Amino acid sequence: MGVLKIITKPDADAKYLENAIHYIIYGHSIVSGGFNICPEYALEQMQIVKKYYGKTQGNQLVHFVISFNRNVWNIAYAEKLARKIAKYYADRYQILYAVHAEP
């Protein structure tokens, strides 16, 4: 069984975007990837797109968190699901995703 959380911060500043990207890529990440973005340059690429569309203020990103019960935790399944969800939105957005394990 899983729990889905959708996190938005309407009053966030640009530092929030930087912190979120850093956490997604480096925060206990087992595997990470992206669609329409290169994870190593995600911050710069997202800032360029945000500036192009005039979206530099307010909500900086939408962050999905899917948590699984320890009894059903399986890295391969989690990676497959993360990629599938990310790919669903990939035709409209820059997507950065990761699978994390508890520290």
Secondary structure, DSSP 8 states (H G I E B T S, - for coil): -EEEEEE--TT--HHHHHHHHHHHHHSSEEEEEEESS-GGGHHHHHHHHHHHTT--SS----EEEEEE-GGG--HHHHHHHHHHHHHHHTTTS-EEEEEE---
